[in-house]
Amino acid sequence: MQLDPLSIPYRAVERGLQAVIGIAIAGIAGAGSVGGLEGLAFFAVIVVVGIALSVGWQVAYYRRFEYQLTEDTFDIDSGVLSRRAREIPYGRIQNVDIRQNVIQRVLGIAEVRLETAGGGETEAQLRYVNRDDAEYVQEEVSRRKRGGAVDAETDEGPVAQPETQLFELTSRELVILGVVSMDLRLLSILAIPLSFVGPSVFADFAPESVTVVLIVAGLLALVVASAVFSGLISMARYYGFVLLDRAEEFRYERGLFQRFSGSIPKDKVQTITLTENAIARRLGYASLSIETAGYAGGNQGGGSSSQSAIPIAERERVVSLAHRIENFEGLEFERPPKRARERYAARYTLVVAFFLAVAYGIVRFTELSFPWYALAAGLLLVPVAAHLKWVNRGYRLEDDHVITRNGFWSRRITIVPSYRIQTVVTSETIFQRRRNLATLVVDTAGAYSLLGDDAKAVDVDAEVADALREDLAEDLQDAIVEYRHQRDRDVAVRAEHASDG
């Protein structure tokens, strides 16, 4: 099987834009050295030759690129000057993503990405194939992974799998997603150049009497614009989001300008996480993400293993779907002991004291003068901040799951099946030891673990943390045995159905 012929002009334009600058520089340099009409002719020849080489390279790439779905592996042969042959076992393939931007949708072509477990990068890419071929590859790889059968009458194509729509993002939820997704990271990027250019511009074009007003108004407008723009990006990213339940995987589609289609293998799920930032929690909304083992193309293109099962929805609806994915019992938590709250209060008091000292030093040793002591008002917020941090932390231990909760501004509830636990570790900082506290870290095979963002029961009583670690170790062994038995039973049932068919 080969790429779509339209991939030749598309890739030529896509890659050519990067080469145009180099070609133009070479042509201008050559024209300048020759001069006159001969120089212009030389420039034209350089441009034509450069374009011809670019198109020729893409033609060679197209003719030398082949892929094939064998019985056990997905094979790819590629390379123009140096050849590369890859055989990817279906069992290693974590996901097959289909991506299309606006131009690709008009041309009817798509990019296919094969992600594998444990891979830090995309294992293979088909750039670009016909949309129907992309869907065929996605379906056929899914069928071969689960050992499905080919249609006996036609002897071609994967057998259609029954599917149930679990979730569809409504217009109202899309707007709410834009509101709760607003952030000011774009503002931090713009702040550096504006700090140099902004004051001089205001000084040149605005009277001194209104300069301060304009600066304040400009900053407020920039904050609003940055927040709105980030919200619109999220709305475009999750436009038309649909989540389907298809036998042994979840299938999703999303995107306005760039359309994504991918799957979440059920047997690769490591954890599920319910996330609520302060705004979403106030509105009664939450989001749900699923983390799979080592998947590098996750977040639906974001480069981690986390994929949105629900971008935003009412909290009860999110919890209901979480129960459908993992059969945990509830979300009532055991909070840290109250002495942990005292620890948070001491920490925040030290932070306020630090800023007070800095402000006093500025007034004491510079010519600046301002009421530095006003920062002491922050001490009034210390008890509130300490309580909010304490009340939003907790853990829950069940027979088959361990659940943790952390965070106030963005609260995360992480649900970990016992049989997915890799290791359980207790740690104590020097400050925790003074109050006989510890942190229980539950490690899984997902990318969150690689980033040090495991499920954690923070500031648990040290003796309780040790007991939890031992209980989880026992639960892990029991869960692994039960999981293997269930898997063997499922394999036997599928084999029986296949033989009957």
N, C-alpha and C positions, 0 to 999 in steps of 0.2 A: 504494500500500500504506500502511496506517495502523498505529499502535501498537495494542497489545492494550487492549480496554476496561477490563480490570482495572488498567491503569496509572493510571486516573483516581483511584480510591480510594487506591491505594498511594502515588501521588505526593502526593495531598492530605494523607495522614497524614504522609508523609516531610517535606514542606515545611511542613505545618501545625504540627509540633512547634516549628519555629523561630519561627512567628508567634504561638503561644499566649501566650508571655510578654508580648509587646507588647499583644495583645488584652486579657489579664488586667489589665495595668497601667492601660490606658485605661479598662476597665470599672470597676476599683476606684476610680480617681480620680473618674470620673463619679458612681459610687454614693455616694462620700464627700461630694461637693459637694451632692448632692440629699438624701440621708439617708432613713431609714425604709424602708417597703415600696416606695416609689417608687424609692429608690436601688437596691434589689435588682432591681426590674423593669428599671431602666435598665441594670444590669450584665448581666442575662440577655439583653437586646436586643443589647448590644454584642457579647457572645460569639456569639450566633446569627448576627448579621450578619457577623462576622468569619469564622466557619466557612463560611457561605454564599458569601462572596466567594472564600475559598480554594478551595472545591470548584468554584465557577463558573469560576475562572481555569484550573483543571486541565481542565475540560471544554472550554474554549475552546482550550487548548493541544493537547488531543487532536484536536479537530476541524480545527485549522489545521496540524497536522503531517503531512506526507506524504513518503514516500521511494519511489524507483523505481530499478530496475536497468535502465539503457538499454544499448545496444550497446557504448558506449565509456566511460560514466561512471556513477558512483553519485550520483544526484541527491536532494537533500533540500530541501524547502520548509518553513520553520518560522517561528514568531513570532506573537504575539498582537496586540500594538499596532504593532510594526514588523516587517515581513516580511524574511526572509533566504533567499536561494536559493543553494545550493551545488552545484557540479558537480565531483566528485572523480574524476579519471581513474583507471582500474583500475591503470595502470602505476605510479602514485604510492602506491597502498595497500600498506603494508608488512605489515600484519597485521589480522586481524579477531578480536577477543577476545570471548568470551562469559563473562559473570559472573553468578553467582546466589548470593545468601545463602539462609539457611534458609527465611525467609518467602517469598522469591521462588520457591523450589523447590516449596513447598506450593501457591502460587497458579499455578504453571506458567508464569511469566513470567521473562524474562531481560533483562539489559542487554547491548547490543552496542556495542563500541567499535571505531572504525576509526582505525588509526594509519597515518601516512604517513611516508615517508622525509624526513629533514631537519626534521621537525616537533618543536618542543619540547613541544607539548601534544597531547592527543587531538584529531584532526581533526573527528570527528563521533561522536555518541552517539545510540543508539536506546533511550530509557528510557520504557516497556519494551515488549517484543514477546513474543508467544507463543514458547515454547521451540522448537517446530518451525520457526517462521519465522526464529528466530535461527540455527538450524543451516542452514536453506536459504540465508540471506544469506551465511553463512560459506563454504558449499560453492560457491555460485554466483559469489561474488567470486573465489574461488580458481580456478574453472574459467575465468572470463573473463580473468583475469590471464595464464594460460598458453595462452589461445587455444583451449580445448577446445571440443568440440561438444556440442550438446544431444541427448538421446536421440531418435533419429529416429522411433521408434514412437509415443511419447507426446507428443513435441514440447514437453516441459516437464521442468523439473528438471535439475540437473547430473548428468552421468554419474558413477556411483560409481567412485572411484579405488581400485586395489588398494593395500593397506596391509600393512606388516609391523611387528609389535611389536618395538621395539628394546630397551625397558627397562621393567620394572615394579618399583616400590619394594616390597620385602618388609617384613613386620612387624619382623623383626630389624633391617633397615637403617633403618626408621623410628625405632626406639628409639635406634640409634647416632647417627642424625641429631640427635635431641634432645640427646644427650650432647655431641656435638662443637659444637653450636650454642649452648651455654650462654654467656652473656656477662653482664657486670655493668653495662651501661649503665643499666638500670632503677635500680640502686643509686645511681648518681650523681644521678638525679632525686629520689630519696627522701632523699638525704643532706642537702640544704639545709633542708627543714622539720624533719627529725629533729635537726639540730644545734642548733636553737633550742628545740624542745619536749622532746626526749629527756632532757637533764640535769635539767630542773626536775621532770619526771614521776618520774624515779628518786629524786630528792631528797625528794619529797613522800611517796612510797609505799614506799620501801625504806630499811632501816637503813643507816647509813654503812658498817658492816662488810661488807655484801654488795653495795653499790652498784657497785663496780668489777667484781665478778664478774658481776652482772646486765648491766652495760653490755657487757662482752666477749661474754657468751652471746647477748645480744640482737643484737649486730652480726654474730656468726657465723650466727645463725639468719636474719638479713636477707640475708646474702650467699648462703646456701644457697637461700632462698626465691626470691631474684631470679634465680639461675642456673637453678633448676628451672622457674620460670615462663617464662623466655625459651626454654628448651628445649621446653616444651609448646606454645608459640606456633609454633615451627618445625615441630613434629610435626603440628599442626592445619593449617598452611599447605600442607604437602606430602603430606598423607594421600591415599592412592589415586593417587599419581603414576604416570602411564603416558606413555611416549614412543613415537610411531608414525612410521614412515617411509612417506610417501605421495607417490610420484612426485617432484615438485619441491619438496616442503616436508616439514618435520617437524611433527607435530601432538602437542600435549601436553594432558593433563587433570590437575587436582590440586585439593585443598582439602577440608576437612571441613565447616566452618561456611559458608564462602564458596567455591563451586565455580568454577574457572576452566577455560576451554578456549581454546586459541589455537594459532597456527601459527608456524613459523620458516622463512621462505623460504630455500631453499638458495642461490639466486643472490644473496641479500643478505648472506650471512655474511661478516663482516669478519675476525674472529679467533675462536679458541676458546681457552679458558683452563682449565687444570687447577689446582685450588686444594686445598691441604692445610694445615690448621692443625696446631699441634703435637700436639694430642690425636689427630686423625684420622690423622696420619702415623704416630704410635706404634701405632695399631690396624691400620694397613695399608689405610686407606680414603682416598678422595679424592672431590671433586665436579668436575663439568664444566659450564661455562657457555659459551653461544654469544652473541657480540655481532654485531648486525646494524646496518646503516647508518642512523643517525639515528632509530631507532625509540624513541618516547617512552614507550611503555607497557610497556617491558620489565621484566625481573626478575619477570615475571608480575604486574605490578601495582606494581612498586616505583619506577617513574619513571626508569629508565635503559634502555639498550639491551641490557643483559645478561639472558639468559634461561637458566634452568637446564635443561640437557639431561639431567644426572644430578645430583640433589640430594646423594646419597651412595651409594657402592658400593665394593667392593674395588678397589684401585688398578689391578690388571691388567684388570679389566672396564671401568674408565673409560678406560684407555689404548686398549683395543681399540675402543671406540666412537669415541674421538677419531680413530683411524686410519681408521675408516669414513667419518667426516665430511670429514677432510682426509688425503690420502694422503702424509703426511710419512714420513721414513725411520726416525728414532729419537729418543731423548731422552738421548743422551750429550752433555755440555756441555764447552765450553772455559771454564775458570775464569779470573778476573782474575789478573794477575801477583801474586806474593807480596808485592810492595811495597804493594799495596792493603790487605793484611791489616795491615801496619804502620801504615797510615793509620787504620784502624779502631781499632787499639789506642791510638794517640795521642789520637783523639777521645774514647774512653771514659775514658782517664786524665784528660783535662781535665774531664769530667763529674764524676768522683769527686772531683777536687780542688775543683771548685766547691761541691759539697755539704759537703765538709770545711770549707771557708772559711766557709760560711753557718753551720754548726753551731758552729764556734769563735766566730764573731761573736755568736751568741745567748748562749753561755756567758760570753763576755768582757764584753758590754755590757748584759746583763740579769741578773735575779736567778735565772734558771733554771740548774739544774746537772744535767748528765748526761754520760756518757762519750762526748763528741763524737768522740774519736779512734777509736772503734770503727768508724766509717764507713770508715776506711782499709782495713778487710778487703775492701772492694769492689775494691781493686786486684788481689786474687787472682783475681777473676772476669774481669778485663779480657782476659787472653789467650784465655780460653775463649769469651767473647762475640765477640771479634774473629775468631777462627777459625770460629765458627758462621756469622757473617755472610758471611765470605769463601767458605766451602765451599758455601753455598746460593745463590751468584750464579754466573751463567754465560750463555753464548750458544751458538747452533748455527746455522750457515749452510748451507742446502741449495740445490739447484738451483731448487726451486720454493717454498721456505719459509724464513723466518727465525724462530728460536725463542729466547726469552729466559726466564731464571729469576731470581727475586728473592724475598727474604723468608725469615725463619726461623720466627717465630711463626705467620705465615700465608704459606706459600710459594706463589707463583703462577708457573706455567709457561704462557707465552702463545705460541700458534702463529699466525703471520701468513702467509697465502698471498702470494707475491710480487706477484701482479697486483692485490692489494688495497692495496698500499702507496701512500700519497699523497705523502709526503715522507720523506726520511731526513736527519737533522740530527745533527752532532756538537757537543757542548758541553763546556766545561772551566771548572770553578770555580777560584778562586785557589788553593785547597788541592790540587786535582787537578793543576794546572800544575806545582806544586813537585815532584810525583812522576811527571811525564810521563804522566798518566792522562787519560782522557776518557770521556764517556758518549755512546753511540750511541742516538738516539731514533728509533723507527720509527712514523711517524704513519699512521693509517688514518682512514676516514670515520665511525667509530663514536663513540658518546657518551663512551667512556673517553678518547678523544683530546681531546674538549672539556673534560674535567675534568682534563687534564694527567696522565692515567694511562695513557700509551701503553706499548707494549712497549719496554723499555730494556735495552741491554747496558751495565751500569754499571761504571765503573772499568776499562775496557779500555785497553791500551797505546795511547797517542795515535796512533802511526803505524798500528797495526792498525785503529783506529777509522776513520781516513781511508781506508784500503784497503777496509774493509768497506762504507763508504758508496759508494764507486765501484763495487764489485762489485754491490751491491744496486740501484744505478741501472741497471746493464746488465741484471741479472736482471729488473727491473721491465719494461723495454721488451720483452724477449723473452717474458715471461709474458703481457703484454697482447696481443701479436700472436697467441700460441698460444690464449689465452682467446677472442679474437674469432673465430678460425678454428673453434674447437670450438663456440662459440655458433651460428655460421652453419650448421655441420653439423647441430646439434640442431634448429634451426628448420626446415631442409630436411627432416629425417626426420619431424618432427611434421606438416609440411604434406603430405608424401607419405602418411602414415597417415590424415590427415583426408580427403584426396581418395579414398583407397581405401575409406574407410568410407562 
